[in-house]
Amino acid sequence: MSAALLELRGVAKAFGSLRVLDGLTLAVQPGEALGIIGPNGAGKTTAMNIIIGRLQPDGGTVLLDGPRA
């Protein structure tokens, strides 16, 4: 198994007292397609904004193409 192209480990994000993400963990392998579904307010947009760097997580790690040196 190759290293994940995108990996989130225990990602957390809150806006004030509202905890939007709490321990989000996922891995996407090269060539893999992933869909994220859920109801309004589930944190999908927040997760995507953390992945693209628009928001910083309050905790956890985001790795793109493996760890950076």
KEVEXBA-441620 format. One record per atom (N, C-alpha, C): residue in three letters; atom name; residue number from 1; x, y, z. Coordinates in steps of 0.001 Angstrom, whole numbers, plus 524288, in hexadecimal, padded with zeros to 5 digits. Atoms other than C-alpha are relative to their C-alpha. Layout:
   res   atom     n      c1      c2      c3
   ALA     CA   NUM       X       Y       Z
...
//
This chain:
   res   atom     n      c1      c2      c3
   MET      N     1   80346   7FB67   80000
   MET     CA     1   80000   80000   80000
   MET      C     1   80370   804D5   80000
   SER      N     2   7FCEA   7FB3B   8004D
   SER     CA     2   80553   80D4B   7FC3A
   SER      C     2   7FE25   803E4   8041D
   ALA      N     3   8016A   7FBF3   7FC3D
   ALA     CA     3   8053B   8193C   804F1
   ALA      C     3   7FB50   80309   7FDF9
   ALA      N     4   804A0   7FD00   80174
   ALA     CA     4   7F8BC   8212B   8050A
   ALA      C     4   80191   80511   7FD4C
   LEU      N     5   7FF2B   7FB0C   802AE
   LEU     CA     5   7F822   82CAB   7FBB1
   LEU      C     5   7FE1E   8047B   80376
   LEU      N     6   80233   7FC2C   7FC5E
   LEU     CA     6   7EFB7   8341F   8056E
   LEU      C     6   7FE89   7FD1D   804FE
   GLU      N     7   80140   8027E   7FB08
   GLU     CA     7   7EEAB   830DA   813D4
   GLU      C     7   7FEAA   80423   80411
   LEU      N     8   8018C   7FCC7   7FB95
   LEU     CA     8   7E778   83764   81EFF
   LEU      C     8   80023   7FC89   804CF
   ARG      N     9   7FF74   80303   7FB2D
   ARG     CA     9   7EAA8   832CC   82CB5
   ARG      C     9   7FDF7   80339   80497
   GLY      N    10   8021D   7FD86   7FB53
   GLY     CA    10   7E203   836F6   837FE
   GLY      C    10   7FEED   805C9   7FF7A
   VAL      N    11   800D3   7FA6B   800F9
   VAL     CA    11   7DE65   8440C   831EA
   VAL      C    11   7FB4B   80200   80323
   ALA      N    12   8041F   7FD89   7FCE3
   ALA     CA    12   7D64F   84CF8   83AA2
   ALA      C    12   7FF96   805BB   7FE7E
   LYS      N    13   800EE   7FA70   80108
   LYS     CA    13   7D026   85A45   83849
   LYS      C    13   7FB22   801AF   802E9
   ALA      N    14   80472   7FDBF   7FD42
   ALA     CA    14   7C731   862B1   84086
   ALA      C    14   7FF87   805BE   7FE7E
   PHE      N    15   80120   7FA7A   800BF
   PHE     CA    15   7C0D2   86FCD   83E50
   PHE      C    15   7FD48   801C3   80501
   GLY      N    16   80208   7FEB2   7FAD4
   GLY     CA    16   7BF12   8756C   84BE3
   GLY      C    16   7FF0A   7FAFD   80306
   SER      N    17   8013F   804BA   7FD04
   SER     CA    17   7B82C   86B1A   853FB
   SER      C    17   7FDCF   7FBA1   7FC92
   LEU      N    18   80217   803F5   80394
   LEU     CA    18   7B330   863D3   847E0
   LEU      C    18   8046E   7FCB8   7FDC7
   ARG      N    19   7FBF8   803A5   801DD
   ARG     CA    19   7BBE8   857FA   84556
   ARG      C    19   7FE07   7FD9B   7FAE6
   VAL      N    20   801C1   801B4   8052A
   VAL     CA    20   7BAAD   85551   836B5
   VAL      C    20   8028A   7FAD3   7FE81
   LEU      N    21   7FD28   804E1   80103
   LEU     CA    21   7C51E   84ACB   83501
   LEU      C    21   802A0   7FE4C   8050D
   ASP      N    22   7FDB7   801F8   7FB27
   ASP     CA    22   7C9CD   84216   83FF5
   ASP      C    22   8026F   7FAAB   7FEF5
   GLY      N    23   7FD3E   804E9   800E2
   GLY     CA    23   7D3F7   837CF   83CAF
   GLY      C    23   7FF30   7FDA9   7FA95
   LEU      N    24   800B9   801E8   8055F
   LEU     CA    24   7D1BE   836E6   82DF4
   LEU      C    24   804FD   7FD5C   7FE0E
   THR      N    25   7FB97   80300   8020D
   THR     CA    25   7DAA3   82C61   82867
   THR      C    25   7FE56   7FD6A   7FAEE
   LEU      N    26   80101   802A3   804FC
   LEU     CA    26   7DB20   827DF   81A45
   LEU      C    26   8050C   7FFC4   7FCE6
   ALA      N    27   7FB7E   80084   8037A
   ALA     CA    27   7E4DD   82393   80FFA
   ALA      C    27   7FE03   7FEEA   7FA82
   VAL      N    28   80158   800BF   8057C
   VAL     CA    28   7E3C7   8247A   80134
   VAL      C    28   804EE   7FE29   7FD32
   GLN      N    29   7FB8C   8024A   802C3
   GLN     CA    29   7ECD7   81BBE   7F959
   GLN      C    29   80053   8022A   7FA70
   PRO      N    30   7FF89   7FE49   80570
   PRO     CA    30   7F23A   81FA5   7EBF6
   PRO      C    30   7FC43   7FCE3   7FC7D
   GLY      N    31   803A6   8027A   80391
   GLY     CA    31   7E804   81CD7   7E180
   GLY      C    31   7FAA7   7FEF7   80253
   GLU      N    32   804F1   800FD   7FD57
   GLU     CA    32   7DD0B   81BD2   7EB7E
   GLU      C    32   7FC8E   804DF   7FFB8
   ALA      N    33   803C8   7FBBA   7FFD5
   ALA     CA    33   7D0BF   8242F   7EAB2
   ALA      C    33   7FCCE   7FF79   804F9
   LEU      N    34   802C8   8000E   7FB0D
   LEU     CA    34   7C9C8   827F6   7F72D
   LEU      C    34   7FBB3   8040F   7FFCF
   GLY      N    35   8045A   7FC60   7FF89
   GLY     CA    35   7BC7C   82E30   7F908
   GLY      C    35   7FECF   800DE   805BB
   ILE      N    36   80161   7FEBF   7FAA4
   ILE     CA    36   7B893   8351C   80576
   ILE      C    36   7FA54   801CB   7FFF8
   ILE      N    37   80586   7FEA6   7FFBC
   ILE     CA    37   7AA19   83579   8089A
   ILE      C    37   7FE67   800B8   805AC
   GLY      N    38   80211   7FF42   7FAC1
   GLY     CA    38   7A239   839B4   81448
   GLY      C    38   7FC21   8046A   7FFFF
   PRO      N    39   803FA   7FBE9   7FFB2
   PRO     CA    39   79781   842C4   818CE
   PRO      C    39   8026E   8056B   80083
   ASN      N    40   7FE45   7FAA4   7FF21
   ASN     CA    40   79878   8518E   81984
   ASN      C    40   80232   80081   8057B
   GLY      N    41   7FDA2   7FF2E   7FAE4
   GLY     CA    41   7A168   85592   8248F
   GLY      C    41   8036A   7FB8E   801E8
   ALA      N    42   7FCE5   80482   7FE58
   ALA     CA    42   7A8F1   848C1   824C5
   ALA      C    42   805DF   80106   7FFF2
   GLY      N    43   7FA6C   7FEB7   80021
   GLY     CA    43   7B622   84F58   82234
   GLY      C    43   802AF   7FEEE   7FADE
   LYS      N    44   7FDA4   8013E   80517
   LYS     CA    44   7B83D   84BD3   813D7
   LYS      C    44   8031E   80495   7FDD3
   THR      N    45   7FD57   7FB66   80219
   THR     CA    45   7BBB2   8599E   80F7D
   THR      C    45   804A5   8017E   80365
   THR      N    46   7FBA6   7FEE1   7FC7F
   THR     CA    46   7C41A   85BD8   81B7E
   THR      C    46   80488   7FC44   7FEF2
   ALA      N    47   7FBE1   803D5   8012D
   ALA     CA    47   7CB9D   84F4B   81891
   ALA      C    47   802BA   80162   7FAE2
   MET      N    48   7FD9E   7FE9E   80504
   MET     CA    48   7CDAE   85366   80A66
   MET      C    48   80353   804F0   80081
   ASN      N    49   7FCF8   7FB34   7FF43
   ASN     CA    49   7D22F   860FD   80E98
   ASN      C    49   8050D   7FF04   802FB
   ILE      N    50   7FB24   8017B   7FD50
   ILE     CA    50   7DC24   85ACD   817BA
   ILE      C    50   803A0   7FD32   7FC33
   ILE      N    51   7FCC6   802DC   803C9
   ILE     CA    51   7E0DF   851A8   80CF6
   ILE      C    51   802B1   803B9   7FC30
   ILE      N    52   7FDAF   7FC6B   803DB
   ILE     CA    52   7E307   85CE8   80361
   ILE      C    52   80324   80463   8027B
   GLY      N    53   7FCCF   7FC1E   7FD55
   GLY     CA    53   7E94F   86588   80DB7
   GLY      C    53   7FD46   8052A   80103
   ARG      N    54   802E1   7FB2E   7FEF2
   ARG     CA    54   7DEB5   86FF2   80EB4
   ARG      C    54   7FF2F   800C7   805E3
   LEU      N    55   80073   7FFE4   7FA49
   LEU     CA    55   7DCF0   86C88   81D20
   LEU      C    55   8045C   7FCBE   8025B
   GLN      N    56   7FC2F   80310   7FD10
   GLN     CA    56   7E6CE   867B7   82711
   GLN      C    56   7FD16   7FCAC   803F8
   PRO      N    57   8028D   8033B   7FC04
   PRO     CA    57   7E2CA   85C35   82F96
   PRO      C    57   801AB   801B7   80578
   ASP      N    58   7FEA4   7FEF8   7FA8F
   ASP     CA    58   7E260   85E19   83E44
   ASP      C    58   80356   7FB98   80240
   GLY      N    59   7FCF0   8047B   7FE4C
   GLY     CA    59   7E881   850A8   83FC8
   GLY      C    59   80057   7FC0B   7FBA8
   GLY      N    60   7FF53   80411   803E8
   GLY     CA    60   7ED18   84514   83800
   GLY      C    60   803ED   8017D   7FBD2
   THR      N    61   7FC14   7FF6A   80419
   THR     CA    61   7F55F   843BE   82BD5
   THR      C    61   7FD8E   7FF1B   7FAAA
   VAL      N    62   8018A   800B6   8056F
   VAL     CA    62   7F305   84548   81D47
   VAL      C    62   804FD   7FF14   7FCE2
   LEU      N    63   7FB71   8014D   80321
   LEU     CA    63   7FCD9   83E98   8145F
   LEU      C    63   7FE66   7FF7F   7FA48
   LEU      N    64   800EB   80054   8058F
   LEU     CA    64   7FD00   84088   805B7
   LEU      C    64   804DB   7FDA9   7FD7E
   ASP      N    65   7FBAF   802B8   80286
   ASP     CA    65   8059B   836E6   7FE55
   ASP      C    65   8045A   7FEA0   803DA
   GLY      N    66   7FC3E   801B9   7FC18
   GLY     CA    66   80C22   83207   80AC4
   GLY      C    66   801E7   8046B   8036E
   PRO      N    67   7FE0B   7FBF6   7FC6F
   PRO     CA    67   812F6   83934   815BE
   PRO      C    67   803E9   80398   7FD50
   ARG      N    68   7FC3C   7FC35   80204
   ARG     CA    68   81ABF   84554   812BE
   ARG      C    68   804DC   7FFE4   8036D
   ALA      N    69   7FB09   80003   7FD0A
   ALA     CA    69   8290D   845BC   816A4
   ALA      C    69   8010F   80555   80254
//
